[in-house]
């Protein structure tokens, strides 16, 4: 079943055009119940901007589409810890030094685009961020085939 961004989500995503990312955090849902078979899923992608604003993207409860999350991560970490008796953890990682994010940090977002529009609705399976700078750096945020979010380099189709 296809899912779509709400009009409010589209406006929020488009409003980050011109914003400059200062920090990128991955909040990873981690099943630690079997130390030899740890499973991780990127559940929340947090973009913090130079103007002190932020946006958190999530894959949705059932990986049913990218959504904007209004969540307090400190509270969510505690809630998950309690709910799953320590068998599930949320681990947070600063990603600024990762090769995929380095060219994006400090460069304004030139454009936010979406995968596909159907009957005036925008599908919530993919977002592409294009950054200003010397190189044409583009990142695609999508749903992974496993679960959660996936971030990868994107090139325009020629």
WOURVEN-V973042 format. One record per backbone hydrogen bond with DSSP energy under -0.5 kcal/mol. CO is the residue of the C=O (numbers start at 0). NH is the residue of the N-H. Records with the same first field share a line. If there is no record, write none. Layout:
# WOURVEN-V973042
CO=NH, NH
This chain:
# WOURVEN-V973042
2=123
5=9
6=10
7=11
8=12
9=13
10=14
11=15
12=15
13=16
15=18
18=20, 108
19=49
20=105
22=47
23=94
24=26, 45
25=27, 92
26=42, 43
27=29, 90
28=40
29=31, 88
30=38
32=34
33=36
34=37
38=30
40=28, 42
41=148
42=58
43=26, 45
44=46, 56
45=24, 47
46=54
47=21, 22
48=51
52=48
54=46
55=68
56=44
57=66
58=64
59=62
66=57, 68
68=55, 70
70=72
71=75
72=76
73=77
74=78
75=79
76=80
77=81
78=82
79=83
80=85
81=84
83=86
86=31, 32
88=29, 90
90=27
92=25, 94
94=97
97=100, 101
98=102
100=103, 104
103=106
106=20
107=109, 131
108=17
110=129
112=127
115=122
117=120
120=117, 122
121=4
123=65
124=142
125=114
126=140
127=112, 129
128=138
129=109, 110
134=136
136=130
137=153
138=128, 140
139=141, 151
140=126
141=149
147=143
149=141
151=139
